[in-house]
Amino acid sequence: MSTINPLLTLNNGVQLPALGYGVFQTPPEQTRAVVEEALRVGYRHIDTAAAYGNEREVGEAVRRSGLDRSEVFLETKIWVTDYGYDQTLHAFDKSAAKLGVDTIDLLLLHQPMPPQFDLTLAAYRALETLLEQGRVRAIGVSNTMPEVLDRLLAETTVVPAVNQIEVHPYFQQRALQQVHARHGILTQAWSPIGGITVYGGGERSAFEDPTLTEIAARHDATPAQVMLAWHRQQGRSAIPKSVTPARIAENFASLAVTLSDEELTRIDALETGHRGGPDPASITQTTFDIQIPEA
Ligand SMILES: NC(=O)c1ccc[n+]([C@@H]2O[C@H](COP(=O)([O-])OP(=O)(O)OC[C@H]3O[C@@H](n4cnc5c(N)ncnc54)[C@H](OP(=O)(O)O)[C@@H]3O)[C@@H](O)[C@H]2O)c1
């Protein structure tokens, strides 16, 4: 069985494995063991965030894995309460210290704050500085809609390498993905297997979708594997989360699943137009009650 994880090349030449492993909602006390398991299974790309409260344990797992630091692509995100030029430079120090690394491979702004755009802009300028100083290898954004992306592109110099956004069969953000393609921004899918359709209290679970289960049966695969093949074959990075060893392996084994064009088109047709996550247009520093502690 082939499990080649294709390398995607960012707009500054840095490469990352398309299929990564996410740790949103993974409790810190569980994080080290599950990240170690993911690395054992073959993942070489981990997505965390300051706001997830588990950067320290992600770093510990990488060190305990026996892999060289250069073999694992580490991605994390600056939380909104740390936006502002100096604050964001300091937020890098906090994340790097918790992860126990000198260099972060990909650093994102977790959310734009359209109502506080000046702070978002200052935070992005700090990312540009960190990139110039070689403390991060690539920079990007998350949950950033076209209007905000346009403003950012107009007022900064480095085009984000990545926009990490909600993408699963029920909410695909095709127009935004086209904007990314025009600017050379990689689309990275969060909730790539529709986790938000389950824990977000959605009306129906993507894991039970009849089209996905039917396609999965044809390939002797699972709906999660079908969704991950769909992302990979359409050129997206995906970062599924699981704390369940069998699912960690199952999701990685999606690399052996290849769908037909007709199947890809049928999955495209599952779009519902309903966002599972919060509306990124209205987020400010007080929307969530999260503060990022010092390292
Ligand atoms: N930038 C952002 O704002 C943002 C927002 C959300 C997520 N993210 C990132 O994206 C990552 C993934 O997104 P997500 O965690 O929201 O959703 P997801 O990866 O689509 O789904 C995770 C959920 O699906 C379950 N699951 C995993 N594999 C499965 C399988 N093979 N079969 C059935 N169920 C399975 C998991 O349960 P168990 O863990 O119990 O196995 C968990 O409840 C996050 O961990 C995070 O790194 C970013």
The ligand as an SDF file (V2000), in Angstrom:
LIG
                    3D

 48 52  0  0  0  0  0  0  0  0999 V2000
   -7.7930   27.7380   12.2940 N   0  0  0  0  0  0  0  0  0  0  0  0
   -8.8890   27.4340   12.9480 C   0  0  0  0  0  0  0  0  0  0  0  0
   -9.6770   28.3050   13.3500 O   0  0  0  0  0  0  0  0  0  0  0  0
   -9.1950   25.9970   13.2100 C   0  0  0  0  0  0  0  0  0  0  0  0
  -10.4800   25.6060   13.6340 C   0  0  0  0  0  0  0  0  0  0  0  0
  -10.7200   24.2610   13.8530 C   0  0  0  0  0  0  0  0  0  0  0  0
   -9.7270   23.3310   13.6270 C   0  0  0  0  0  0  0  0  0  0  0  0
   -8.4650   23.7300   13.2330 N   0  0  0  0  0  0  0  0  0  0  0  0
   -7.3670   22.7630   12.9950 C   0  0  0  0  0  0  0  0  0  0  0  0
   -7.8340   21.7200   12.1640 O   0  0  0  0  0  0  0  0  0  0  0  0
   -7.6950   20.4750   12.8290 C   0  0  0  0  0  0  0  0  0  0  0  0
   -8.7760   19.5160   12.4200 C   0  0  0  0  0  0  0  0  0  0  0  0
  -10.0540   20.0970   12.5610 O   0  0  0  0  0  0  0  0  0  0  0  0
  -11.1240   19.5970   13.6150 P   0  0  0  0  0  0  0  0  0  0  0  0
  -10.4290   19.0050   14.7640 O   0  0  0  0  0  0  0  0  0  0  0  0
  -12.0350   20.7240   13.8240 O   0  0  0  0  0  0  0  0  0  0  0  0
  -11.9800   18.5220   12.8290 O   0  0  0  0  0  0  0  0  0  0  0  0
  -11.7020   17.1950   12.0120 P   0  0  0  0  0  0  0  0  0  0  0  0
  -10.2650   16.8380   11.9850 O   0  0  0  0  0  0  0  0  0  0  0  0
  -12.4260   17.3220   10.7210 O   0  0  0  0  0  0  0  0  0  0  0  0
  -12.5020   16.1280   12.8820 O   0  0  0  0  0  0  0  0  0  0  0  0
  -12.1100   15.7630   14.1700 C   0  0  0  0  0  0  0  0  0  0  0  0
  -13.2450   14.9650   14.8050 C   0  0  0  0  0  0  0  0  0  0  0  0
  -13.5080   13.7970   14.0350 O   0  0  0  0  0  0  0  0  0  0  0  0
  -13.2400   12.6120   14.7960 C   0  0  0  0  0  0  0  0  0  0  0  0
  -12.5030   11.7110   13.8760 N   0  0  0  0  0  0  0  0  0  0  0  0
  -11.2060   11.7940   13.5070 C   0  0  0  0  0  0  0  0  0  0  0  0
  -10.9130   10.8330   12.6140 N   0  0  0  0  0  0  0  0  0  0  0  0
  -12.0390   10.1190   12.4220 C   0  0  0  0  0  0  0  0  0  0  0  0
  -12.3550    9.0010   11.6280 C   0  0  0  0  0  0  0  0  0  0  0  0
  -11.4370    8.4440   10.8420 N   0  0  0  0  0  0  0  0  0  0  0  0
  -13.6230    8.5310   11.6880 N   0  0  0  0  0  0  0  0  0  0  0  0
  -14.5670    9.1010   12.4750 C   0  0  0  0  0  0  0  0  0  0  0  0
  -14.3260   10.1780   13.2540 N   0  0  0  0  0  0  0  0  0  0  0  0
  -13.0740   10.6810   13.2230 C   0  0  0  0  0  0  0  0  0  0  0  0
  -12.3990   13.0660   15.9640 C   0  0  0  0  0  0  0  0  0  0  0  0
  -12.6560   12.2590   17.0910 O   0  0  0  0  0  0  0  0  0  0  0  0
  -11.5340   11.6420   18.0730 P   0  0  0  0  0  0  0  0  0  0  0  0
  -10.4680   12.6900   18.2690 O   0  0  0  0  0  0  0  0  0  0  0  0
  -12.3070   11.3540   19.3110 O   0  0  0  0  0  0  0  0  0  0  0  0
  -10.9970   10.4130   17.4080 O   0  0  0  0  0  0  0  0  0  0  0  0
  -12.9070   14.4870   16.1880 C   0  0  0  0  0  0  0  0  0  0  0  0
  -14.1180   14.4850   16.9200 O   0  0  0  0  0  0  0  0  0  0  0  0
   -7.7080   20.8540   14.3050 C   0  0  0  0  0  0  0  0  0  0  0  0
   -7.2260   19.8670   15.1580 O   0  0  0  0  0  0  0  0  0  0  0  0
   -6.8700   22.0900   14.2710 C   0  0  0  0  0  0  0  0  0  0  0  0
   -5.4930   21.7520   14.1680 O   0  0  0  0  0  0  0  0  0  0  0  0
   -8.2190   25.0500   13.0270 C   0  0  0  0  0  0  0  0  0  0  0  0
  1  2  1  0
  2  3  2  0
  2  4  1  0
  4  5  1  0
  4 48  2  0
  5  6  2  0
  6  7  1  0
  7  8  2  0
  8  9  1  0
  8 48  1  0
  9 10  1  0
  9 46  1  0
 10 11  1  0
 11 12  1  0
 11 44  1  0
 12 13  1  0
 13 14  1  0
 14 15  2  0
 14 16  1  0
 14 17  1  0
 17 18  1  0
 18 19  2  0
 18 20  1  0
 18 21  1  0
 21 22  1  0
 22 23  1  0
 23 24  1  0
 23 42  1  0
 24 25  1  0
 25 26  1  0
 25 36  1  0
 26 27  1  0
 26 35  1  0
 27 28  2  0
 28 29  1  0
 29 30  1  0
 29 35  2  0
 30 31  1  0
 30 32  2  0
 32 33  1  0
 33 34  2  0
 34 35  1  0
 36 37  1  0
 36 42  1  0
 37 38  1  0
 38 39  2  0
 38 40  1  0
 38 41  1  0
 42 43  1  0
 44 45  1  0
 44 46  1  0
 46 47  1  0
M  CHG  2   8   1  16  -1
M  END
$$$$
